[in-house]
């Protein structure tokens, strides 16, 4: 295939010339095919470079792996790699379904990039000169009809030629793969880099070009039609003359203006500064350009300013401050920003949330608080709301309000599992039917016509860059806890949208970084409605729970031969060969050893003591939380064994191993009597988020250490369920069976311990190499120091600069890459490397090369131990020899390294090895470590024992968890106090508001102890820490007689016979509150519900003298003032 721009390569590389020719041929008629050909062009060129320099190729070679390979990064200039990456990225998009986004101009731009690469390749590898490189000649577009005709002709004419070329490329690749590639020394790599860099300098691949290249790439990614080498298009003008500037001539030149091609008006202006300067330096200059463009065109553009790496947006017409973003807005997104500037409501707080979606005051208040935050030009909010109180409804009502206010057009709703996504989808369909919704998937991620997009976090991570940064106006993150900060933070950085986090985790146990992600002060979410708030409301919005603690000998003490009685030992001896070695701790039960009789006891406890259904024939809907899949299966088998009358339909395992899990969940939710499934045994799948109001029993058959997860599990039972037990017989409680002491554990836990983020393999490797350098400095080993420094440099150079996390820290990365910085290894440099750059290593590509990097890490640890002469060296050396010994010598790739393998296994090598010796072994063998056989570890079948588990303990547990202790203790105290009320003169005195003596209190305590030995007045008073006197604590539970409350206010009513209707209503509210709660805090007189009569509460309803009289009465009731 003869080409226009690539023929000068044909003598040295006819395949590159052919690929370039095909790309030219298709550029206008079939641009996506042209871009795919250019990706093949890049792959062929990279393969030729590796072959030329005999660079080792990654296992199962692919282009991305090779471009990010340490040795390739060390030898090829960054400007060249950026161009190769562009061909790869755009080619991948064209090859994987994004043909519609590939315009002819993009194909032509990439052809020019490929031509630049061809010139560099010609100078570096073909012995060519700059004069031998022809200038790029751009072909001209043809009319649309002619293009279609030409495309068909091309397809017929060149199909055989393409097939021949594909076969040639395959043969060439096979030949190169067979060529032996040796690991290069540091000196060889430096020589190669000098050669390739020299060619890049000759061709003027400079910093300014790189910066423009970065900006152009990001604009193209957002769908903008960017011209080549500064050329203008109808959408993007470059170096635009702008009038009305504060210069001597009154004229300035904007780097980029993004235009509406239909109206010709500017949508945005972009000011680009040098990468060495901070992007903010261009802020005011960009503003002046926006001022001038607004005067010239009658429309103020949105402002962007950048240095190629950092990018900021400033929509100053909304009086918003600039904010950092990670991608440009598309034309459609900018159009919506301009639409907002003309039509959106000025203040959200002037609007009322839809009463058809939310009808509870706390839900409305939460929405109002979020709106207040957005009105204050904050863009993030965190909503904490107890499970079952309608977080999703609040989110949907917020969406409706923001859409109605024209603040939001498109919404992304994120959740952590598909079942939760399904629930959210159904809720949006019910409450916001006018907003078309769609699940985000491989098939739908190109659909940009919907209003609501629902996705799991992992699914969105795979495709979020298919959307421009401004595509979504609102991102809602369900179940917002520490995992989204650690694993999915890029989503929240990339999308330039309002962001709202939803969580049910009590405030005290939300991690600091979650507050930080949503820009809230630690411990202070935007809105908070707790479980305690919900159950205290009248009527309650959630149901209370009671906890039954059930344990057995094995659950408390483990299974240990030495602690078994003779009968148990006899049973054990029949089941295992060596019973005396049976020694399992309690925490290993149903994890390493499975005890059938223990699980029988768990099942019997539920079936005999669980809350029953409406007719009392069986237990009501229930979930058992099992430890793992094997445990769940055993519980199911034992249930069918114990209760064969249910013929296998009553109980089911619902976990990730069950392909019909979603249908089984629907069956469990069913309350119409058509489904028999009543008991679900779950492993993780039902722990969080699942909405099944009819659940009345939860079984904690596993230990839980995460407070967030613990609360989520409790939350499965807290929802109201009306008429569950018949007309008017509502669900008012649920029961939890705790077999692992979880409630005792969390009763003692004051704050949750942050387990920290697990470090990636690449971070561990980098930190080990830092330790290598530090140790070499301490031991004054110059050779080891230089080698370690080189490896650290290679790691930093290999960071993928296109990832958001690396772009966030680009300045630290660039600083570390400056000449002499890592070489000096100052304390400040070490801090940056360890704390700023090391965490970025997780973003390096590992595809199919884990074994090589694991071997690198092993050698780095061994080198540190060698330099320290520590005892650990023996163990690490043994591990290395074990891995080397597991390389199968019958394979050709291993045979080629036989000399290096024998060297490593020779005892003489280990007499006095140096860091260089160890690294030589690493370089020789890392490329074949993926071939090693797996270690011959014995495969342990789970140990299943069927021994009588004795000493069962069953008792009610008084919960002292923060947020629920009041409810649990209150119900218990209420039961005791009401039982005494009729026969206790002391209680009647307390309830009427009369004082009591110390003798009265002592007598009451004795009476209560007779009814409940575990109950104490001291415990009651400790519970109400804000109540100083015991009688007030009792009154807060029993309330006061309405007639006695009226008696306190009688004198006031007689003194003021002409009270207004509002004043009478205020007094009624006040007396009702005191009658119910026994007292009232003074400050509540200026809060709801009193502010519903007047916004100033007591002060707005009564005159000052009357206020003083009412306050005196309240203090009398509160025992704060004399009668």
Long-range contacts (C-beta under 8 A, 24 or more apart in sequence): 1-25, 1-158, 1-161, 1-165, 4-137, 4-139, 5-111, 5-115, 5-118, 5-134, 5-136, 5-137, 6-114, 6-115, 6-118, 8-118, 8-122, 8-128, 8-132, 8-133, 8-134, 9-118, 9-121, 9-122, 9-126, 11-126, 12-122, 12-125, 12-126, 13-44, 13-48, 13-121, 13-126, 15-44, 15-165, 15-168, 15-169, 15-172, 16-41, 16-44, 16-45, 16-48, 16-118, 16-121, 18-165, 19-44, 19-165, 20-111, 20-114, 20-115, 20-118, 22-158, 22-162, 22-165, 23-107, 23-110, 23-111, 23-114, 24-111, 24-139, 25-154, 25-158, 26-107, 26-151, 26-154, 27-104, 27-107, 27-108, 27-111, 27-139, 28-104, 28-107, 28-139, 28-141, 28-142, 28-147, 29-142, 29-147, 29-148, 29-150, 29-151, 29-154, 30-151, 30-154, 31-94, 31-102, 31-103, 31-104, 31-106, 31-107, 32-94, 32-98, 32-99, 32-102, 33-94, 34-107, 34-110, 34-111, 35-87, 35-90, 35-91, 35-93, 35-94, 35-102, 35-106, 35-107, 35-110, 36-91, 36-94, 36-95, 38-87, 38-90, 38-91, 38-107, 38-110, 38-111, 38-113, 38-114, 39-63, 39-87, 39-88, 39-90, 39-91, 39-92, 39-94, 39-95, 40-91, 40-169, 41-87, 41-114, 42-84, 42-87, 42-88, 42-91, 42-114, 42-117, 43-88, 44-169, 44-172, 45-84, 45-117, 45-121, 46-72, 46-84, 47-172, 47-173, 47-176, 48-121, 48-125, 48-176, 49-76, 49-121, 49-125, 50-176, 50-181, 51-176, 51-179, 52-125, 53-184, 53-192, 54-179, 54-180, 54-181, 54-182, 54-184, 55-181, 55-184, 56-181, 56-182, 56-183, 56-927, 57-177, 57-181, 58-847, 58-848, 58-849, 58-852, 59-848, 59-849, 59-851, 59-852, 59-927, 59-930, 60-848, 61-177, 62-847, 63-88, 64-88, 64-845, 64-847, 65-845, 65-847, 65-848, 65-849, 68-798, 68-800, 68-844, 68-845, 69-798, 70-794, 70-795, 70-798, 71-183, 71-184, 71-189, 73-794, 73-797, 73-798, 74-189, 74-193, 74-794, 74-797, 75-184, 75-189, 75-192, 75-193, 75-196, 76-193, 76-196, 77-193, 77-196, 77-197, 77-200, 77-205, 78-210, 79-200, 79-205, 79-209, 79-210, 80-117, 80-120, 80-196, 80-200, 80-205, 82-210, 82-213, 82-214, 83-113, 83-116, 83-117, 83-213, 84-117, 85-802, 86-110, 86-113, 86-213, 86-217, 87-113, 87-114, 87-117, 97-446, 98-446, 98-466, 100-446, 101-223, 103-225, 104-141, 105-225, 105-226, 105-227, 105-228, 105-233, 106-220, 108-138, 108-139, 108-228, 109-216, 109-220, 109-226, 109-228, 111-136, 111-138, 112-136, 112-138, 112-228, 112-229, 116-203, 116-205, 119-203, 120-196, 120-199, 120-200, 120-203, 120-205, 123-199, 123-202, 123-203, 124-195, 124-196, 124-199, 130-202, 130-203, 133-203, 138-228, 180-896, 183-923, 183-924, 183-927, 186-787, 186-790, 207-274, 207-275, 208-274, 210-275, 210-308, 211-272, 211-274, 211-275, 211-307, 211-308, 212-272, 212-308, 214-308, 214-309, 215-255, 215-256, 215-270, 215-272, 215-306, 215-308, 218-311, 218-327, 218-328, 219-256, 219-258, 219-328, 221-327, 221-328, 221-465, 221-468, 222-327, 222-328, 222-329, 222-330, 222-468, 222-469, 223-330, 223-331, 223-468, 224-258, 224-328, 224-330, 224-331, 234-259, 234-261, 235-259, 235-261, 235-331, 242-289, 242-292, 242-293, 242-296, 243-292, 243-295, 243-296, 244-291, 244-292, 244-295, 244-296, 245-288, 245-289, 245-292, 246-288, 252-285, 252-288, 252-289, 252-292, 254-286, 254-289, 254-293, 257-293, 257-301, 258-301, 258-328, 258-331, 258-334, 260-331, 260-335, 264-297, 265-297, 265-298, 265-299, 266-293, 266-297, 266-299, 266-301, 267-301, 267-302, 267-331, 267-334, 267-335, 267-338, 268-301, 268-302, 268-303, 268-304, 268-328, 268-329, 268-334, 269-293, 269-301, 269-302, 269-303, 269-304, 270-304, 270-305, 270-306, 270-328, 271-303, 271-304, 271-305, 271-306, 272-305, 272-306, 272-307, 272-308, 273-305, 273-306, 273-307, 274-307, 275-307, 275-308, 275-309, 275-814, 276-307, 277-307, 278-307, 278-310, 279-305, 279-306, 279-307, 279-309, 279-310, 279-311, 279-312, 280-305, 280-312, 280-322, 281-307, 282-306, 282-307, 283-312, 283-314, 283-322, 286-314, 287-314, 287-316, 290-316, 299-338, 300-341, 302-329, 302-334, 302-337, 302-338, 304-328, 309-807, 309-810, 309-811, 310-810, 313-496, 315-341, 317-341, 319-377, 320-377, 321-377, 323-379, 323-496, 325-469, 325-496, 326-469, 326-493, 326-494, 326-804, 326-807, 327-465, 327-468, 327-469, 327-494, 327-496, 328-468, 328-469, 328-470, 329-468, 329-469, 329-470, 329-496, 330-468, 330-470, 330-471, 332-448, 332-471, 333-468, 333-469, 333-470, 333-471, 334-470, 336-409, 336-470, 336-473, 337-470, 339-406, 340-406, 340-407, 343-406, 344-405, 344-406, 344-407, 345-405, 345-406, 345-407, 347-375, 348-372, 348-374, 348-375, 348-401, 348-402, 348-405, 348-407, 349-375, 351-401, 351-404, 351-405, 353-397, 353-398, 353-400, 353-401, 354-397, 354-400, 354-401, 356-431, 357-393, 357-396, 357-397, 357-400, 357-431, 357-432, 358-390, 358-393, 358-394, 358-397, 360-389, 360-390, 360-541, 361-1088, 362-389, 362-529, 362-533, 363-389, 363-390, 363-393, 363-394, 363-397, 365-527, 366-394, 366-526, 366-527, 366-529, 367-394, 367-397, 367-398, 367-401, 369-526, 369-527, 370-398, 370-500, 370-526, 370-527, 371-398, 371-401, 373-526, 374-407, 374-498, 378-519, 379-497, 379-498, 379-499, 379-519, 380-498, 380-499, 380-500, 380-501, 380-517, 380-518, 380-519, 380-520, 381-498, 381-499, 381-500, 381-501, 381-518, 381-520, 381-526, 381-527, 382-480, 382-500, 382-501, 382-503, 382-514, 382-515, 382-518, 382-520, 382-525, 382-526, 383-500, 383-501, 383-502, 383-503, 383-525, 383-526, 383-527, 383-528, 384-503, 384-504, 384-505, 384-506, 384-507, 384-510, 384-525, 384-527, 384-528, 384-529, 384-530, 385-502, 385-503, 385-504, 385-527, 385-528, 385-529, 386-504, 386-529, 386-530, 386-531, 386-533, 386-534, 386-542, 386-715, 386-718, 387-504, 387-531, 387-711, 387-712, 387-714, 387-715, 387-716, 387-718, 387-719, 388-534, 388-541, 388-542, 388-691, 388-715, 388-718, 388-719, 388-720, 389-529, 389-534, 389-541, 389-542, 391-478, 391-502, 391-504, 392-423, 392-424, 392-427, 392-478, 392-502, 393-427, 393-431, 394-502, 395-476, 395-478, 395-500, 395-502, 396-427, 396-428, 396-431, 396-432, 397-431, 398-474, 398-476, 398-500, 399-432, 399-435, 399-452, 399-474, 399-476, 400-431, 400-432, 402-473, 402-474, 402-498, 403-435, 403-451, 407-473, 407-498, 408-473, 408-474, 408-498, 409-451, 409-473, 410-450, 410-451, 410-452, 410-453, 410-471, 410-472, 410-473, 410-474, 411-435, 411-451, 411-452, 411-453, 411-472, 411-473, 411-474, 411-475, 411-476, 412-453, 412-454, 412-455, 412-460, 412-472, 412-474, 412-475, 412-476, 412-495, 412-497, 413-452, 413-453, 413-454, 413-455, 413-476, 413-478, 414-455, 414-456, 414-457, 414-460, 414-475, 414-476, 414-477, 414-478, 414-488, 414-491, 415-454, 415-455, 415-456, 415-457, 415-478, 415-479, 415-689, 416-456, 416-457, 416-478, 416-479, 416-483, 416-688, 416-689, 417-456, 417-685, 417-688, 417-689, 418-456, 418-662, 419-661, 419-662, 419-665, 419-685, 419-689, 419-690, 420-478, 420-479, 420-688, 420-689, 420-690, 421-454, 421-455, 421-456, 422-662, 423-689, 423-690, 423-691, 424-454, 424-478, 425-454, 428-452, 428-454, 457-484, 457-487, 457-488, 457-491, 460-488, 460-491, 461-488, 461-490, 461-491, 464-490, 464-491, 464-494, 464-495, 465-494, 467-495, 469-494, 469-495, 469-496, 470-496, 470-497, 471-495, 472-497, 473-497, 473-498, 474-498, 474-499, 474-500, 475-499, 475-500, 476-500, 476-502, 477-501, 477-502, 478-502, 478-689, 479-503, 479-504, 479-688, 479-689, 479-712, 480-514, 480-517, 480-518, 481-505, 481-510, 481-511, 481-514, 481-708, 482-511, 482-513, 482-514, 482-708, 482-754, 484-514, 484-517, 485-511, 485-513, 485-514, 485-516, 485-517, 486-513, 486-757, 489-517, 489-805, 490-803, 490-804, 490-805, 492-517, 493-804, 493-808, 494-804, 503-708, 504-711, 504-712, 504-715, 505-707, 505-708, 505-711, 505-712, 506-530, 506-531, 506-707, 506-711, 506-962, 506-963, 508-751, 508-962, 509-707, 509-708, 509-711, 509-751, 509-752, 510-708, 511-752, 511-754, 530-963, 531-718, 531-963, 531-964, 532-963, 532-964, 532-966, 532-967, 534-718, 535-964, 535-967, 536-966, 536-967, 538-1076, 540-720, 541-720, 542-718, 542-719, 542-720, 543-717, 543-718, 543-719, 543-720, 543-731, 543-732, 543-733, 543-734, 544-732, 544-733, 544-964, 544-967, 544-968, 544-971, 545-714, 545-717, 545-718, 545-733, 545-734, 545-735, 545-736, 545-959, 545-964, 545-968, 546-733, 546-734, 546-735, 546-736, 546-956, 546-968, 547-735, 547-736, 547-738, 547-743, 547-956, 547-957, 547-959, 547-968, 548-605, 548-609, 548-735, 548-736, 548-737, 548-738, 548-954, 548-955, 548-956, 548-957, 549-738, 549-741, 549-743, 549-744, 549-953, 549-954, 549-955, 549-956, 549-957, 550-601, 550-602, 550-605, 550-737, 550-738, 550-739, 550-952, 550-953, 550-954, 551-739, 551-741, 551-952, 551-953, 552-598, 552-601, 552-949, 552-950, 552-951, 552-952, 552-953, 553-949, 553-950, 553-951, 554-586, 554-589, 554-595, 554-598, 554-949, 555-586, 555-589, 555-598, 555-739, 555-740, 555-949, 556-586, 556-951, 556-953, 557-586, 558-583, 558-584, 558-585, 558-586, 558-587, 558-588, 558-589, 559-583, 559-584, 559-589, 559-593, 559-595, 559-945, 559-947, 560-584, 564-947, 565-950, 567-948, 568-947, 568-948, 568-950, 571-946, 571-947, 571-948, 572-945, 572-947, 575-945, 575-946, 575-947, 576-943, 576-945, 582-945, 587-703, 590-626, 590-627, 590-628, 590-631, 590-634, 590-701, 590-702, 591-627, 591-628, 591-631, 592-942, 592-943, 593-942, 593-943, 593-944, 593-945, 594-630, 594-631, 594-634, 594-942, 594-943, 594-944, 594-945, 595-945, 595-946, 595-947, 595-949, 596-634, 596-638, 596-944, 596-945, 596-946, 597-946, 597-947, 597-948, 597-949, 598-949, 599-631, 599-634, 599-635, 599-638, 599-701, 600-638, 600-642, 600-949, 601-949, 601-952, 602-635, 602-699, 602-701, 602-737, 602-739, 603-635, 603-638, 603-639, 603-642, 604-642, 605-737, 605-739, 605-954, 606-679, 606-697, 606-699, 606-737, 607-642, 607-643, 609-735, 609-737, 609-954, 610-696, 610-697, 610-735, 610-737, 611-696, 611-697, 611-733, 611-734, 611-735, 613-678, 613-725, 614-724, 614-725, 614-726, 614-729, 618-650, 618-678, 619-678, 619-679, 619-696, 619-697, 620-678, 620-694, 620-695, 620-696, 620-697, 620-724, 621-668, 621-678, 621-679, 621-692, 621-694, 621-695, 621-696, 621-697, 622-678, 622-679, 622-680, 622-695, 622-696, 622-697, 622-698, 622-699, 623-679, 623-680, 623-681, 623-682, 623-686, 623-695, 623-697, 623-698, 623-699, 623-716, 624-679, 624-680, 624-681, 624-682, 624-699, 624-701, 625-682, 625-683, 625-686, 625-687, 625-698, 625-699, 625-700, 625-701, 625-702, 625-704, 625-713, 626-681, 626-682, 626-683, 626-701, 626-702, 627-683, 627-701, 627-702, 628-683, 629-653, 629-655, 629-656, 629-657, 629-683, 630-942, 631-683, 631-701, 631-702, 632-681, 632-682, 632-683, 634-944, 635-681, 635-701, 636-681, 639-679, 639-681, 646-676, 649-676, 649-677, 650-676, 650-677, 650-678, 650-679, 651-677, 651-678, 651-679, 651-680, 651-681, 652-677, 652-679, 652-680, 652-681, 653-680, 653-681, 653-682, 653-683, 654-680, 654-681, 654-682, 654-685, 654-686, 655-682, 655-683, 655-684, 655-685, 656-683, 656-684, 656-685, 661-685, 665-690, 665-692, 668-692, 669-694, 671-724, 686-716, 687-712, 687-713, 687-716, 688-712, 688-713, 688-715, 690-716, 691-719, 692-716, 692-719, 693-719, 693-720, 693-721, 693-724, 693-731, 694-721, 694-724, 694-731, 695-719, 695-734, 696-724, 696-731, 696-734, 696-735, 697-734, 697-735, 697-736, 697-737, 698-734, 698-735, 698-736, 698-737, 699-736, 699-737, 699-739, 700-736, 700-737, 700-738, 700-739, 700-740, 700-742, 701-739, 701-740, 702-740, 703-740, 703-741, 703-742, 703-745, 704-740, 704-742, 705-745, 706-752, 707-746, 707-749, 707-752, 708-752, 710-742, 710-746, 738-957, 743-957, 743-959, 743-961, 744-957, 746-961, 747-959, 747-960, 747-961, 759-842, 760-841, 760-842, 761-846, 761-850, 761-853, 761-854, 761-857, 762-795, 762-841, 762-842, 762-844, 762-846, 762-853, 763-838, 763-839, 763-841, 763-842, 764-857, 765-795, 765-841, 765-853, 765-856, 765-857, 765-860, 766-792, 766-795, 766-833, 766-837, 766-838, 766-841, 767-834, 767-838, 768-857, 768-860, 768-861, 768-864, 769-795, 769-860, 770-830, 770-833, 770-834, 770-838, 771-860, 771-864, 772-860, 772-863, 772-864, 772-867, 772-915, 773-825, 774-825, 774-830, 775-864, 775-867, 775-868, 776-867, 776-915, 777-825, 779-867, 779-868, 781-867, 781-915, 783-914, 783-915, 783-916, 784-863, 784-867, 784-914, 784-915, 784-916, 787-915, 787-916, 787-919, 788-863, 788-915, 789-822, 789-823, 789-825, 791-860, 792-822, 792-833, 793-817, 793-822, 795-841, 796-822, 796-833, 796-837, 798-844, 799-837, 799-840, 799-841, 799-843, 799-844, 800-843, 800-844, 800-845, 803-843, 805-839, 805-840, 805-843, 806-840, 806-843, 809-836, 809-837, 809-840, 812-836, 812-837, 813-837, 813-840, 848-930, 849-930, 850-930, 851-929, 851-930, 851-932, 852-926, 852-927, 852-929, 852-930, 854-929, 855-883, 855-922, 855-925, 855-926, 855-929, 856-922, 856-926, 858-883, 859-918, 859-919, 859-921, 859-922, 862-918, 863-915, 863-918, 863-919, 866-913, 866-915, 866-918, 867-915, 877-910, 880-904, 881-905, 882-935, 883-929, 883-932, 884-925, 886-932, 886-933, 886-934, 886-935, 887-925, 887-928, 887-929, 887-931, 887-932, 888-931, 888-932, 888-933, 891-931, 893-927, 893-928, 893-931, 894-928, 894-931, 897-924, 897-925, 897-928, 900-924, 900-925, 901-925, 958-1014, 965-1023, 966-1023, 969-1019, 969-1020, 969-1023, 970-1037, 972-1012, 972-1015, 973-1015, 973-1020, 973-1037, 974-1037, 974-1038, 976-1008, 976-1011, 976-1012, 976-1015, 977-1008, 977-1034, 977-1037, 977-1038, 978-1038, 979-1011, 980-1004, 980-1007, 980-1008, 980-1011, 981-1038, 987-1034, 987-1038, 990-1031, 990-1034, 990-1035, 990-1038, 991-1034, 991-1035, 991-1038, 991-1039, 991-1040, 991-1041, 991-1044, 991-1078, 992-1040, 992-1041, 992-1044, 993-1035, 993-1040, 993-1044, 993-1045, 993-1048, 993-1117, 995-1031, 995-1119, 996-1031, 1001-1030, 1029-1119, 1031-1119, 1032-1078, 1032-1079, 1032-1118, 1032-1119, 1034-1078, 1035-1077, 1035-1078, 1035-1079, 1036-1077, 1036-1078, 1036-1079, 1037-1078, 1038-1078, 1039-1075, 1039-1076, 1039-1077, 1039-1078, 1040-1074, 1040-1075, 1040-1078, 1040-1117, 1041-1075, 1042-1071, 1042-1075, 1045-1071, 1045-1074, 1045-1075, 1045-1117, 1046-1071, 1048-1113, 1048-1116, 1048-1117, 1049-1113, 1052-1109, 1052-1110, 1052-1113, 1055-1109, 1056-1106, 1062-1093, 1062-1094, 1062-1101, 1063-1101, 1063-1102, 1065-1093, 1066-1090, 1066-1093, 1066-1098, 1066-1101, 1066-1102, 1069-1093, 1070-1110, 1070-1114, 1074-1117, 1079-1117, 1079-1118, 1080-1114, 1080-1117, 1080-1118, 1082-1111, 1082-1114, 1082-1115, 1082-1118, 1085-1110, 1085-1111, 1085-1114
